[in-house]
Amino acid sequence: MPMPKAAVFTMKLEADLRAEFMAAAEASHRPASQVMRELMREFIRREQGRQEHGDFLQRKVAAARLSVHAGNGRSDAAVEADFAARRAGIADQA
């Protein structure tokens, strides 16, 4: 269902870009305004996803820092020793 027009969006762009865009919209049998709305919605979804991912990473980093400060972390040397043992075990099986 089409949304009622509530605002007009005006933008400046190069004449060649406008001509190519209008031709592509016409070739897809869709009005340029519909294509622009789709592009805007996709841009908004993508940016919201990036923001959500950034927020998720910040929460993970904060939780990891709290864990390290609480003494729940492992040293780099301990982790490296564990993985060296795993690599050796895999090499022995080959």
PyMOL Python script that loads the backbone (N, CA, C, O; Angstrom):
from pymol import cmd

cmd.read_pdbstr("""\
ATOM      1  N   MET A   1       0.849  -1.175   0.000  1.00  0.00           N
ATOM      2  CA  MET A   1       0.000   0.000   0.000  1.00  0.00           C
ATOM      3  C   MET A   1       0.893   1.236   0.000  1.00  0.00           C
ATOM      4  O   MET A   1       1.762   1.365   0.862  1.00  0.00           O
ATOM      5  N   PRO A   2       0.695   2.143  -0.948  1.00  0.00           N
ATOM      6  CA  PRO A   2       1.524   3.346  -0.998  1.00  0.00           C
ATOM      7  C   PRO A   2       1.300   4.235   0.219  1.00  0.00           C
ATOM      8  O   PRO A   2       0.188   4.379   0.726  1.00  0.00           O
ATOM      9  N   MET A   3       2.408   4.823   0.662  1.00  0.00           N
ATOM     10  CA  MET A   3       2.321   5.739   1.795  1.00  0.00           C
ATOM     11  C   MET A   3       1.911   7.115   1.280  1.00  0.00           C
ATOM     12  O   MET A   3       2.281   7.499   0.170  1.00  0.00           O
ATOM     13  N   PRO A   4       1.152   7.856   2.079  1.00  0.00           N
ATOM     14  CA  PRO A   4       0.808   9.203   1.647  1.00  0.00           C
ATOM     15  C   PRO A   4       2.060  10.074   1.614  1.00  0.00           C
ATOM     16  O   PRO A   4       2.953   9.936   2.450  1.00  0.00           O
ATOM     17  N   LYS A   5       2.105  10.962   0.646  1.00  0.00           N
ATOM     18  CA  LYS A   5       3.250  11.858   0.543  1.00  0.00           C
ATOM     19  C   LYS A   5       3.181  12.862   1.678  1.00  0.00           C
ATOM     20  O   LYS A   5       2.198  13.585   1.835  1.00  0.00           O
ATOM     21  N   ALA A   6       4.250  12.890   2.467  1.00  0.00           N
ATOM     22  CA  ALA A   6       4.280  13.791   3.612  1.00  0.00           C
ATOM     23  C   ALA A   6       5.361  14.841   3.475  1.00  0.00           C
ATOM     24  O   ALA A   6       5.319  15.866   4.156  1.00  0.00           O
ATOM     25  N   ALA A   7       6.334  14.602   2.602  1.00  0.00           N
ATOM     26  CA  ALA A   7       7.438  15.537   2.466  1.00  0.00           C
ATOM     27  C   ALA A   7       8.015  15.441   1.059  1.00  0.00           C
ATOM     28  O   ALA A   7       7.867  14.430   0.372  1.00  0.00           O
ATOM     29  N   VAL A   8       8.668  16.506   0.654  1.00  0.00           N
ATOM     30  CA  VAL A   8       9.362  16.531  -0.625  1.00  0.00           C
ATOM     31  C   VAL A   8      10.848  16.562  -0.326  1.00  0.00           C
ATOM     32  O   VAL A   8      11.301  17.328   0.524  1.00  0.00           O
ATOM     33  N   PHE A   9      11.601  15.735  -1.020  1.00  0.00           N
ATOM     34  CA  PHE A   9      13.043  15.644  -0.824  1.00  0.00           C
ATOM     35  C   PHE A   9      13.709  16.159  -2.093  1.00  0.00           C
ATOM     36  O   PHE A   9      13.489  15.624  -3.180  1.00  0.00           O
ATOM     37  N   THR A  10      14.511  17.183  -1.953  1.00  0.00           N
ATOM     38  CA  THR A  10      15.215  17.763  -3.092  1.00  0.00           C
ATOM     39  C   THR A  10      16.701  17.554  -2.902  1.00  0.00           C
ATOM     40  O   THR A  10      17.226  17.732  -1.803  1.00  0.00           O
ATOM     41  N   MET A  11      17.388  17.171  -3.990  1.00  0.00           N
ATOM     42  CA  MET A  11      18.824  16.969  -3.883  1.00  0.00           C
ATOM     43  C   MET A  11      19.507  17.426  -5.159  1.00  0.00           C
ATOM     44  O   MET A  11      18.908  17.441  -6.235  1.00  0.00           O
ATOM     45  N   LYS A  12      20.765  17.795  -5.020  1.00  0.00           N
ATOM     46  CA  LYS A  12      21.566  18.180  -6.180  1.00  0.00           C
ATOM     47  C   LYS A  12      22.425  16.996  -6.580  1.00  0.00           C
ATOM     48  O   LYS A  12      22.986  16.311  -5.725  1.00  0.00           O
ATOM     49  N   LEU A  13      22.527  16.755  -7.884  1.00  0.00           N
ATOM     50  CA  LEU A  13      23.392  15.714  -8.387  1.00  0.00           C
ATOM     51  C   LEU A  13      23.799  16.043  -9.816  1.00  0.00           C
ATOM     52  O   LEU A  13      23.212  16.908 -10.466  1.00  0.00           O
ATOM     53  N   GLU A  14      24.806  15.342 -10.283  1.00  0.00           N
ATOM     54  CA  GLU A  14      25.302  15.567 -11.629  1.00  0.00           C
ATOM     55  C   GLU A  14      24.243  15.178 -12.653  1.00  0.00           C
ATOM     56  O   GLU A  14      23.478  14.237 -12.444  1.00  0.00           O
ATOM     57  N   ALA A  15      24.209  15.917 -13.766  1.00  0.00           N
ATOM     58  CA  ALA A  15      23.209  15.662 -14.808  1.00  0.00           C
ATOM     59  C   ALA A  15      23.339  14.249 -15.369  1.00  0.00           C
ATOM     60  O   ALA A  15      22.334  13.586 -15.628  1.00  0.00           O
ATOM     61  N   ASP A  16      24.581  13.785 -15.557  1.00  0.00           N
ATOM     62  CA  ASP A  16      24.786  12.433 -16.095  1.00  0.00           C
ATOM     63  C   ASP A  16      24.242  11.366 -15.145  1.00  0.00           C
ATOM     64  O   ASP A  16      23.612  10.400 -15.577  1.00  0.00           O
ATOM     65  N   LEU A  17      24.492  11.550 -13.851  1.00  0.00           N
ATOM     66  CA  LEU A  17      23.996  10.588 -12.860  1.00  0.00           C
ATOM     67  C   LEU A  17      22.473  10.566 -12.863  1.00  0.00           C
ATOM     68  O   LEU A  17      21.866   9.496 -12.820  1.00  0.00           O
ATOM     69  N   ARG A  18      21.855  11.740 -12.913  1.00  0.00           N
ATOM     70  CA  ARG A  18      20.390  11.813 -12.950  1.00  0.00           C
ATOM     71  C   ARG A  18      19.850  11.113 -14.187  1.00  0.00           C
ATOM     72  O   ARG A  18      18.897  10.340 -14.097  1.00  0.00           O
ATOM     73  N   ALA A  19      20.454  11.379 -15.345  1.00  0.00           N
ATOM     74  CA  ALA A  19      19.977  10.773 -16.585  1.00  0.00           C
ATOM     75  C   ALA A  19      20.100   9.248 -16.538  1.00  0.00           C
ATOM     76  O   ALA A  19      19.182   8.537 -16.946  1.00  0.00           O
ATOM     77  N   GLU A  20      21.220   8.752 -16.047  1.00  0.00           N
ATOM     78  CA  GLU A  20      21.401   7.305 -15.947  1.00  0.00           C
ATOM     79  C   GLU A  20      20.415   6.684 -14.966  1.00  0.00           C
ATOM     80  O   GLU A  20      19.858   5.617 -15.225  1.00  0.00           O
ATOM     81  N   PHE A  21      20.202   7.365 -13.830  1.00  0.00           N
ATOM     82  CA  PHE A  21      19.258   6.863 -12.832  1.00  0.00           C
ATOM     83  C   PHE A  21      17.845   6.824 -13.405  1.00  0.00           C
ATOM     84  O   PHE A  21      17.142   5.824 -13.259  1.00  0.00           O
ATOM     85  N   MET A  22      17.432   7.896 -14.049  1.00  0.00           N
ATOM     86  CA  MET A  22      16.079   7.951 -14.611  1.00  0.00           C
ATOM     87  C   MET A  22      15.901   6.860 -15.674  1.00  0.00           C
ATOM     88  O   MET A  22      14.844   6.234 -15.753  1.00  0.00           O
ATOM     89  N   ALA A  23      16.933   6.637 -16.483  1.00  0.00           N
ATOM     90  CA  ALA A  23      16.850   5.587 -17.508  1.00  0.00           C
ATOM     91  C   ALA A  23      16.752   4.208 -16.864  1.00  0.00           C
ATOM     92  O   ALA A  23      15.984   3.359 -17.315  1.00  0.00           O
ATOM     93  N   ALA A  24      17.529   3.989 -15.815  1.00  0.00           N
ATOM     94  CA  ALA A  24      17.490   2.689 -15.132  1.00  0.00           C
ATOM     95  C   ALA A  24      16.142   2.471 -14.457  1.00  0.00           C
ATOM     96  O   ALA A  24      15.605   1.364 -14.492  1.00  0.00           O
ATOM     97  N   ALA A  25      15.595   3.508 -13.847  1.00  0.00           N
ATOM     98  CA  ALA A  25      14.275   3.383 -13.209  1.00  0.00           C
ATOM     99  C   ALA A  25      13.214   3.077 -14.255  1.00  0.00           C
ATOM    100  O   ALA A  25      12.356   2.219 -14.049  1.00  0.00           O
ATOM    101  N   GLU A  26      13.277   3.780 -15.375  1.00  0.00           N
ATOM    102  CA  GLU A  26      12.309   3.539 -16.447  1.00  0.00           C
ATOM    103  C   GLU A  26      12.451   2.123 -16.998  1.00  0.00           C
ATOM    104  O   GLU A  26      11.455   1.457 -17.281  1.00  0.00           O
ATOM    105  N   ALA A  27      13.692   1.668 -17.148  1.00  0.00           N
ATOM    106  CA  ALA A  27      13.925   0.314 -17.662  1.00  0.00           C
ATOM    107  C   ALA A  27      13.381  -0.750 -16.714  1.00  0.00           C
ATOM    108  O   ALA A  27      13.016  -1.844 -17.146  1.00  0.00           O
ATOM    109  N   SER A  28      13.328  -0.429 -15.425  1.00  0.00           N
ATOM    110  CA  SER A  28      12.787  -1.386 -14.449  1.00  0.00           C
ATOM    111  C   SER A  28      11.285  -1.217 -14.266  1.00  0.00           C
ATOM    112  O   SER A  28      10.671  -1.899 -13.445  1.00  0.00           O
ATOM    113  N   HIS A  29      10.694  -0.301 -15.038  1.00  0.00           N
ATOM    114  CA  HIS A  29       9.244  -0.057 -15.020  1.00  0.00           C
ATOM    115  C   HIS A  29       8.758   0.399 -13.645  1.00  0.00           C
ATOM    116  O   HIS A  29       7.676   0.029 -13.188  1.00  0.00           O
ATOM    117  N   ARG A  30       9.595   1.213 -13.005  1.00  0.00           N
ATOM    118  CA  ARG A  30       9.220   1.758 -11.701  1.00  0.00           C
ATOM    119  C   ARG A  30       9.493   3.250 -11.704  1.00  0.00           C
ATOM    120  O   ARG A  30      10.451   3.710 -12.325  1.00  0.00           O
ATOM    121  N   PRO A  31       8.653   4.005 -11.013  1.00  0.00           N
ATOM    122  CA  PRO A  31       8.912   5.443 -10.907  1.00  0.00           C
ATOM    123  C   PRO A  31      10.202   5.694 -10.123  1.00  0.00           C
ATOM    124  O   PRO A  31      10.532   4.950  -9.200  1.00  0.00           O
ATOM    125  N   ALA A  32      10.912   6.732 -10.495  1.00  0.00           N
ATOM    126  CA  ALA A  32      12.158   7.083  -9.812  1.00  0.00           C
ATOM    127  C   ALA A  32      11.916   7.297  -8.322  1.00  0.00           C
ATOM    128  O   ALA A  32      12.767   6.941  -7.506  1.00  0.00           O
ATOM    129  N   SER A  33      10.784   7.865  -7.954  1.00  0.00           N
ATOM    130  CA  SER A  33      10.499   8.103  -6.528  1.00  0.00           C
ATOM    131  C   SER A  33      10.393   6.790  -5.759  1.00  0.00           C
ATOM    132  O   SER A  33      10.827   6.710  -4.610  1.00  0.00           O
ATOM    133  N   GLN A  34       9.824   5.768  -6.378  1.00  0.00           N
ATOM    134  CA  GLN A  34       9.721   4.458  -5.722  1.00  0.00           C
ATOM    135  C   GLN A  34      11.110   3.861  -5.521  1.00  0.00           C
ATOM    136  O   GLN A  34      11.410   3.316  -4.459  1.00  0.00           O
ATOM    137  N   VAL A  35      11.953   3.967  -6.544  1.00  0.00           N
ATOM    138  CA  VAL A  35      13.312   3.443  -6.440  1.00  0.00           C
ATOM    139  C   VAL A  35      14.060   4.174  -5.330  1.00  0.00           C
ATOM    140  O   VAL A  35      14.765   3.544  -4.541  1.00  0.00           O
ATOM    141  N   MET A  36      13.914   5.494  -5.261  1.00  0.00           N
ATOM    142  CA  MET A  36      14.589   6.276  -4.211  1.00  0.00           C
ATOM    143  C   MET A  36      14.104   5.863  -2.824  1.00  0.00           C
ATOM    144  O   MET A  36      14.906   5.740  -1.899  1.00  0.00           O
ATOM    145  N   ARG A  37      12.801   5.649  -2.674  1.00  0.00           N
ATOM    146  CA  ARG A  37      12.285   5.203  -1.369  1.00  0.00           C
ATOM    147  C   ARG A  37      12.887   3.852  -0.989  1.00  0.00           C
ATOM    148  O   ARG A  37      13.257   3.637   0.165  1.00  0.00           O
ATOM    149  N   GLU A  38      12.985   2.935  -1.967  1.00  0.00           N
ATOM    150  CA  GLU A  38      13.594   1.630  -1.709  1.00  0.00           C
ATOM    151  C   GLU A  38      15.058   1.782  -1.306  1.00  0.00           C
ATOM    152  O   GLU A  38      15.516   1.129  -0.368  1.00  0.00           O
ATOM    153  N   LEU A  39      15.786   2.636  -2.008  1.00  0.00           N
ATOM    154  CA  LEU A  39      17.192   2.869  -1.672  1.00  0.00           C
ATOM    155  C   LEU A  39      17.329   3.453  -0.276  1.00  0.00           C
ATOM    156  O   LEU A  39      18.210   3.053   0.486  1.00  0.00           O
ATOM    157  N   MET A  40      16.465   4.393   0.059  1.00  0.00           N
ATOM    158  CA  MET A  40      16.508   5.008   1.395  1.00  0.00           C
ATOM    159  C   MET A  40      16.209   3.979   2.476  1.00  0.00           C
ATOM    160  O   MET A  40      16.889   3.936   3.501  1.00  0.00           O
ATOM    161  N   ARG A  41      15.194   3.154   2.251  1.00  0.00           N
ATOM    162  CA  ARG A  41      14.847   2.132   3.251  1.00  0.00           C
ATOM    163  C   ARG A  41      15.994   1.147   3.439  1.00  0.00           C
ATOM    164  O   ARG A  41      16.312   0.767   4.566  1.00  0.00           O
ATOM    165  N   GLU A  42      16.612   0.736   2.342  1.00  0.00           N
ATOM    166  CA  GLU A  42      17.742  -0.188   2.429  1.00  0.00           C
ATOM    167  C   GLU A  42      18.910   0.456   3.164  1.00  0.00           C
ATOM    168  O   GLU A  42      19.561  -0.197   3.979  1.00  0.00           O
ATOM    169  N   PHE A  43      19.179   1.716   2.888  1.00  0.00           N
ATOM    170  CA  PHE A  43      20.251   2.435   3.573  1.00  0.00           C
ATOM    171  C   PHE A  43      19.969   2.499   5.072  1.00  0.00           C
ATOM    172  O   PHE A  43      20.869   2.277   5.882  1.00  0.00           O
ATOM    173  N   ILE A  44      18.737   2.798   5.443  1.00  0.00           N
ATOM    174  CA  ILE A  44      18.355   2.872   6.858  1.00  0.00           C
ATOM    175  C   ILE A  44      18.533   1.512   7.516  1.00  0.00           C
ATOM    176  O   ILE A  44      19.086   1.428   8.613  1.00  0.00           O
ATOM    177  N   ARG A  45      18.070   0.433   6.859  1.00  0.00           N
ATOM    178  CA  ARG A  45      18.224  -0.922   7.423  1.00  0.00           C
ATOM    179  C   ARG A  45      19.697  -1.259   7.623  1.00  0.00           C
ATOM    180  O   ARG A  45      20.083  -1.797   8.660  1.00  0.00           O
ATOM    181  N   ARG A  46      20.514  -0.939   6.626  1.00  0.00           N
ATOM    182  CA  ARG A  46      21.942  -1.248   6.713  1.00  0.00           C
ATOM    183  C   ARG A  46      22.605  -0.471   7.851  1.00  0.00           C
ATOM    184  O   ARG A  46      23.403  -1.030   8.603  1.00  0.00           O
ATOM    185  N   GLU A  47      22.280   0.797   7.975  1.00  0.00           N
ATOM    186  CA  GLU A  47      22.881   1.610   9.032  1.00  0.00           C
ATOM    187  C   GLU A  47      22.394   1.170  10.412  1.00  0.00           C
ATOM    188  O   GLU A  47      23.169   1.176  11.368  1.00  0.00           O
ATOM    189  N   GLN A  48      21.135   0.793  10.526  1.00  0.00           N
ATOM    190  CA  GLN A  48      20.637   0.279  11.807  1.00  0.00           C
ATOM    191  C   GLN A  48      21.350  -1.015  12.168  1.00  0.00           C
ATOM    192  O   GLN A  48      21.693  -1.233  13.330  1.00  0.00           O
ATOM    193  N   GLY A  49      21.574  -1.872  11.183  1.00  0.00           N
ATOM    194  CA  GLY A  49      22.319  -3.113  11.423  1.00  0.00           C
ATOM    195  C   GLY A  49      23.733  -2.841  11.885  1.00  0.00           C
ATOM    196  O   GLY A  49      24.237  -3.509  12.788  1.00  0.00           O
ATOM    197  N   ARG A  50      24.379  -1.860  11.267  1.00  0.00           N
ATOM    198  CA  ARG A  50      25.738  -1.498  11.693  1.00  0.00           C
ATOM    199  C   ARG A  50      25.736  -0.973  13.123  1.00  0.00           C
ATOM    200  O   ARG A  50      26.615  -1.303  13.919  1.00  0.00           O
ATOM    201  N   GLN A  51      24.742  -0.156  13.436  1.00  0.00           N
ATOM    202  CA  GLN A  51      24.661   0.395  14.789  1.00  0.00           C
ATOM    203  C   GLN A  51      24.401  -0.721  15.806  1.00  0.00           C
ATOM    204  O   GLN A  51      25.018  -0.750  16.871  1.00  0.00           O
ATOM    205  N   GLU A  52      23.496  -1.628  15.479  1.00  0.00           N
ATOM    206  CA  GLU A  52      23.210  -2.744  16.382  1.00  0.00           C
ATOM    207  C   GLU A  52      24.447  -3.610  16.571  1.00  0.00           C
ATOM    208  O   GLU A  52      24.733  -4.051  17.684  1.00  0.00           O
ATOM    209  N   HIS A  53      25.178  -3.854  15.495  1.00  0.00           N
ATOM    210  CA  HIS A  53      26.393  -4.658  15.599  1.00  0.00           C
ATOM    211  C   HIS A  53      27.436  -3.932  16.447  1.00  0.00           C
ATOM    212  O   HIS A  53      28.102  -4.553  17.276  1.00  0.00           O
ATOM    213  N   GLY A  54      27.579  -2.634  16.246  1.00  0.00           N
ATOM    214  CA  GLY A  54      28.506  -1.845  17.058  1.00  0.00           C
ATOM    215  C   GLY A  54      28.139  -1.883  18.529  1.00  0.00           C
ATOM    216  O   GLY A  54      29.009  -2.022  19.389  1.00  0.00           O
ATOM    217  N   ASP A  55      26.844  -1.759  18.819  1.00  0.00           N
ATOM    218  CA  ASP A  55      26.373  -1.838  20.204  1.00  0.00           C
ATOM    219  C   ASP A  55      26.675  -3.211  20.798  1.00  0.00           C
ATOM    220  O   ASP A  55      27.110  -3.317  21.945  1.00  0.00           O
ATOM    221  N   PHE A  56      26.439  -4.274  20.002  1.00  0.00           N
ATOM    222  CA  PHE A  56      26.713  -5.635  20.444  1.00  0.00           C
ATOM    223  C   PHE A  56      28.195  -5.788  20.788  1.00  0.00           C
ATOM    224  O   PHE A  56      28.544  -6.336  21.833  1.00  0.00           O
ATOM    225  N   LEU A  57      29.066  -5.298  19.896  1.00  0.00           N
ATOM    226  CA  LEU A  57      30.503  -5.404  20.153  1.00  0.00           C
ATOM    227  C   LEU A  57      30.911  -4.635  21.401  1.00  0.00           C
ATOM    228  O   LEU A  57      31.736  -5.112  22.179  1.00  0.00           O
ATOM    229  N   GLN A  58      30.344  -3.455  21.598  1.00  0.00           N
ATOM    230  CA  GLN A  58      30.670  -2.677  22.798  1.00  0.00           C
ATOM    231  C   GLN A  58      30.256  -3.417  24.065  1.00  0.00           C
ATOM    232  O   GLN A  58      30.979  -3.401  25.061  1.00  0.00           O
ATOM    233  N   ARG A  59      29.087  -4.069  24.030  1.00  0.00           N
ATOM    234  CA  ARG A  59      28.649  -4.849  25.199  1.00  0.00           C
ATOM    235  C   ARG A  59      29.594  -6.026  25.441  1.00  0.00           C
ATOM    236  O   ARG A  59      29.940  -6.313  26.587  1.00  0.00           O
ATOM    237  N   LYS A  60      30.016  -6.710  24.369  1.00  0.00           N
ATOM    238  CA  LYS A  60      30.935  -7.834  24.512  1.00  0.00           C
ATOM    239  C   LYS A  60      32.279  -7.380  25.086  1.00  0.00           C
ATOM    240  O   LYS A  60      32.832  -8.039  25.966  1.00  0.00           O
ATOM    241  N   VAL A  61      32.797  -6.271  24.597  1.00  0.00           N
ATOM    242  CA  VAL A  61      34.076  -5.757  25.092  1.00  0.00           C
ATOM    243  C   VAL A  61      33.948  -5.361  26.550  1.00  0.00           C
ATOM    244  O   VAL A  61      34.838  -5.654  27.348  1.00  0.00           O
ATOM    245  N   ALA A  62      32.856  -4.697  26.913  1.00  0.00           N
ATOM    246  CA  ALA A  62      32.652  -4.292  28.306  1.00  0.00           C
ATOM    247  C   ALA A  62      32.578  -5.523  29.218  1.00  0.00           C
ATOM    248  O   ALA A  62      33.154  -5.533  30.305  1.00  0.00           O
ATOM    249  N   ALA A  63      31.863  -6.560  28.765  1.00  0.00           N
ATOM    250  CA  ALA A  63      31.757  -7.782  29.566  1.00  0.00           C
ATOM    251  C   ALA A  63      33.124  -8.455  29.703  1.00  0.00           C
ATOM    252  O   ALA A  63      33.469  -8.958  30.772  1.00  0.00           O
ATOM    253  N   ALA A  64      33.896  -8.461  28.620  1.00  0.00           N
ATOM    254  CA  ALA A  64      35.226  -9.073  28.668  1.00  0.00           C
ATOM    255  C   ALA A  64      36.136  -8.302  29.616  1.00  0.00           C
ATOM    256  O   ALA A  64      36.900  -8.903  30.372  1.00  0.00           O
ATOM    257  N   ARG A  65      36.057  -6.989  29.579  1.00  0.00           N
ATOM    258  CA  ARG A  65      36.896  -6.182  30.475  1.00  0.00           C
ATOM    259  C   ARG A  65      36.525  -6.427  31.935  1.00  0.00           C
ATOM    260  O   ARG A  65      37.401  -6.524  32.794  1.00  0.00           O
ATOM    261  N   LEU A  66      35.238  -6.524  32.213  1.00  0.00           N
ATOM    262  CA  LEU A  66      34.799  -6.829  33.577  1.00  0.00           C
ATOM    263  C   LEU A  66      35.321  -8.188  34.012  1.00  0.00           C
ATOM    264  O   LEU A  66      35.762  -8.354  35.149  1.00  0.00           O
ATOM    265  N   SER A  67      35.272  -9.156  33.114  1.00  0.00           N
ATOM    266  CA  SER A  67      35.747 -10.496  33.414  1.00  0.00           C
ATOM    267  C   SER A  67      37.238 -10.487  33.723  1.00  0.00           C
ATOM    268  O   SER A  67      37.684 -11.129  34.674  1.00  0.00           O
ATOM    269  N   VAL A  68      38.007  -9.757  32.919  1.00  0.00           N
ATOM    270  CA  VAL A  68      39.454  -9.676  33.145  1.00  0.00           C
ATOM    271  C   VAL A  68      39.737  -8.997  34.473  1.00  0.00           C
ATOM    272  O   VAL A  68      40.588  -9.456  35.236  1.00  0.00           O
ATOM    273  N   HIS A  69      39.032  -7.908  34.755  1.00  0.00           N
ATOM    274  CA  HIS A  69      39.244  -7.192  36.020  1.00  0.00           C
ATOM    275  C   HIS A  69      38.846  -8.050  37.225  1.00  0.00           C
ATOM    276  O   HIS A  69      39.375  -7.873  38.322  1.00  0.00           O
ATOM    277  N   ALA A  70      37.912  -8.978  37.012  1.00  0.00           N
ATOM    278  CA  ALA A  70      37.485  -9.871  38.090  1.00  0.00           C
ATOM    279  C   ALA A  70      38.439 -11.063  38.246  1.00  0.00           C
ATOM    280  O   ALA A  70      38.255 -11.904  39.125  1.00  0.00           O
ATOM    281  N   GLY A  71      39.456 -11.122  37.385  1.00  0.00           N
ATOM    282  CA  GLY A  71      40.428 -12.204  37.485  1.00  0.00           C
ATOM    283  C   GLY A  71      40.027 -13.466  36.757  1.00  0.00           C
ATOM    284  O   GLY A  71      40.610 -14.524  36.994  1.00  0.00           O
ATOM    285  N   ASN A  72      39.049 -13.382  35.881  1.00  0.00           N
ATOM    286  CA  ASN A  72      38.572 -14.567  35.166  1.00  0.00           C
ATOM    287  C   ASN A  72      39.282 -14.800  33.843  1.00  0.00           C
ATOM    288  O   ASN A  72      38.951 -15.745  33.126  1.00  0.00           O
ATOM    289  N   GLY A  73      40.232 -13.975  33.512  1.00  0.00           N
ATOM    290  CA  GLY A  73      40.913 -14.100  32.234  1.00  0.00           C
ATOM    291  C   GLY A  73      42.061 -15.091  32.295  1.00  0.00           C
ATOM    292  O   GLY A  73      42.429 -15.566  33.369  1.00  0.00           O
ATOM    293  N   ARG A  74      42.628 -15.401  31.125  1.00  0.00           N
ATOM    294  CA  ARG A  74      43.801 -16.269  31.024  1.00  0.00           C
ATOM    295  C   ARG A  74      44.887 -15.488  30.316  1.00  0.00           C
ATOM    296  O   ARG A  74      44.608 -14.639  29.469  1.00  0.00           O
ATOM    297  N   SER A  75      46.106 -15.775  30.664  1.00  0.00           N
ATOM    298  CA  SER A  75      47.219 -15.068  30.035  1.00  0.00           C
ATOM    299  C   SER A  75      47.382 -15.534  28.603  1.00  0.00           C
ATOM    300  O   SER A  75      46.932 -16.616  28.227  1.00  0.00           O
ATOM    301  N   ASP A  76      48.029 -14.702  27.818  1.00  0.00           N
ATOM    302  CA  ASP A  76      48.329 -15.048  26.439  1.00  0.00           C
ATOM    303  C   ASP A  76      49.193 -16.306  26.387  1.00  0.00           C
ATOM    304  O   ASP A  76      49.003 -17.162  25.524  1.00  0.00           O
ATOM    305  N   ALA A  77      50.125 -16.410  27.299  1.00  0.00           N
ATOM    306  CA  ALA A  77      51.019 -17.576  27.336  1.00  0.00           C
ATOM    307  C   ALA A  77      50.223 -18.862  27.591  1.00  0.00           C
ATOM    308  O   ALA A  77      50.505 -19.892  26.978  1.00  0.00           O
ATOM    309  N   ALA A  78      49.236 -18.811  28.486  1.00  0.00           N
ATOM    310  CA  ALA A  78      48.429 -19.999  28.782  1.00  0.00           C
ATOM    311  C   ALA A  78      47.597 -20.402  27.574  1.00  0.00           C
ATOM    312  O   ALA A  78      47.499 -21.588  27.257  1.00  0.00           O
ATOM    313  N   VAL A  79      47.003 -19.437  26.903  1.00  0.00           N
ATOM    314  CA  VAL A  79      46.197 -19.730  25.706  1.00  0.00           C
ATOM    315  C   VAL A  79      47.097 -20.301  24.615  1.00  0.00           C
ATOM    316  O   VAL A  79      46.746 -21.293  23.976  1.00  0.00           O
ATOM    317  N   GLU A  80      48.242 -19.685  24.401  1.00  0.00           N
ATOM    318  CA  GLU A  80      49.165 -20.160  23.365  1.00  0.00           C
ATOM    319  C   GLU A  80      49.641 -21.577  23.667  1.00  0.00           C
ATOM    320  O   GLU A  80      49.775 -22.388  22.751  1.00  0.00           O
ATOM    321  N   ALA A  81      49.897 -21.886  24.933  1.00  0.00           N
ATOM    322  CA  ALA A  81      50.336 -23.234  25.303  1.00  0.00           C
ATOM    323  C   ALA A  81      49.242 -24.252  25.004  1.00  0.00           C
ATOM    324  O   ALA A  81      49.528 -25.338  24.500  1.00  0.00           O
ATOM    325  N   ASP A  82      47.983 -23.907  25.312  1.00  0.00           N
ATOM    326  CA  ASP A  82      46.873 -24.818  25.022  1.00  0.00           C
ATOM    327  C   ASP A  82      46.769 -25.096  23.524  1.00  0.00           C
ATOM    328  O   ASP A  82      46.609 -26.245  23.111  1.00  0.00           O
ATOM    329  N   PHE A  83      46.860 -24.059  22.727  1.00  0.00           N
ATOM    330  CA  PHE A  83      46.721 -24.254  21.281  1.00  0.00           C
ATOM    331  C   PHE A  83      47.948 -24.931  20.674  1.00  0.00           C
ATOM    332  O   PHE A  83      47.822 -25.654  19.685  1.00  0.00           O
ATOM    333  N   ALA A  84      49.111 -24.715  21.236  1.00  0.00           N
ATOM    334  CA  ALA A  84      50.297 -25.437  20.770  1.00  0.00           C
ATOM    335  C   ALA A  84      50.103 -26.932  21.012  1.00  0.00           C
ATOM    336  O   ALA A  84      50.463 -27.754  20.170  1.00  0.00           O
ATOM    337  N   ALA A  85      49.533 -27.279  22.166  1.00  0.00           N
ATOM    338  CA  ALA A  85      49.264 -28.687  22.470  1.00  0.00           C
ATOM    339  C   ALA A  85      48.224 -29.257  21.503  1.00  0.00           C
ATOM    340  O   ALA A  85      48.356 -30.394  21.049  1.00  0.00           O
ATOM    341  N   ARG A  86      47.201 -28.480  21.192  1.00  0.00           N
ATOM    342  CA  ARG A  86      46.187 -28.938  20.233  1.00  0.00           C
ATOM    343  C   ARG A  86      46.804 -29.157  18.854  1.00  0.00           C
ATOM    344  O   ARG A  86      46.546 -30.171  18.204  1.00  0.00           O
ATOM    345  N   ARG A  87      47.619 -28.199  18.412  1.00  0.00           N
ATOM    346  CA  ARG A  87      48.261 -28.339  17.102  1.00  0.00           C
ATOM    347  C   ARG A  87      49.159 -29.577  17.076  1.00  0.00           C
ATOM    348  O   ARG A  87      49.200 -30.298  16.079  1.00  0.00           O
ATOM    349  N   ALA A  88      49.863 -29.815  18.154  1.00  0.00           N
ATOM    350  CA  ALA A  88      50.735 -30.995  18.231  1.00  0.00           C
ATOM    351  C   ALA A  88      49.913 -32.265  18.167  1.00  0.00           C
ATOM    352  O   ALA A  88      50.304 -33.232  17.512  1.00  0.00           O
ATOM    353  N   GLY A  89      48.768 -32.268  18.848  1.00  0.00           N
ATOM    354  CA  GLY A  89      47.884 -33.443  18.827  1.00  0.00           C
ATOM    355  C   GLY A  89      47.339 -33.719  17.443  1.00  0.00           C
ATOM    356  O   GLY A  89      47.231 -34.875  17.035  1.00  0.00           O
ATOM    357  N   ILE A  90      46.997 -32.679  16.724  1.00  0.00           N
ATOM    358  CA  ILE A  90      46.491 -32.845  15.351  1.00  0.00           C
ATOM    359  C   ILE A  90      47.607 -33.341  14.447  1.00  0.00           C
ATOM    360  O   ILE A  90      47.382 -34.208  13.603  1.00  0.00           O
ATOM    361  N   ALA A  91      48.786 -32.810  14.612  1.00  0.00           N
ATOM    362  CA  ALA A  91      49.928 -33.235  13.795  1.00  0.00           C
ATOM    363  C   ALA A  91      50.239 -34.710  14.054  1.00  0.00           C
ATOM    364  O   ALA A  91      50.591 -35.439  13.126  1.00  0.00           O
ATOM    365  N   ASP A  92      50.112 -35.151  15.297  1.00  0.00           N
ATOM    366  CA  ASP A  92      50.383 -36.549  15.634  1.00  0.00           C
ATOM    367  C   ASP A  92      49.360 -37.490  14.989  1.00  0.00           C
ATOM    368  O   ASP A  92      49.690 -38.631  14.667  1.00  0.00           O
ATOM    369  N   GLN A  93      48.118 -37.019  14.799  1.00  0.00           N
ATOM    370  CA  GLN A  93      47.064 -37.849  14.222  1.00  0.00           C
ATOM    371  C   GLN A  93      47.200 -37.952  12.710  1.00  0.00           C
ATOM    372  O   GLN A  93      46.664 -38.876  12.099  1.00  0.00           O
ATOM    373  N   ALA A  94      47.901 -37.024  12.115  1.00  0.00           N
ATOM    374  CA  ALA A  94      48.003 -37.000  10.634  1.00  0.00           C
ATOM    375  C   ALA A  94      48.993 -37.980  10.093  1.00  0.00           C
ATOM    376  O   ALA A  94      49.177 -38.065   8.879  1.00  0.00           O
TER     377      ALA A  94
END
""", "prot")
cmd.dss("prot")
cmd.show_as("cartoon", "prot")
cmd.util.cbc("prot")
cmd.orient("prot")
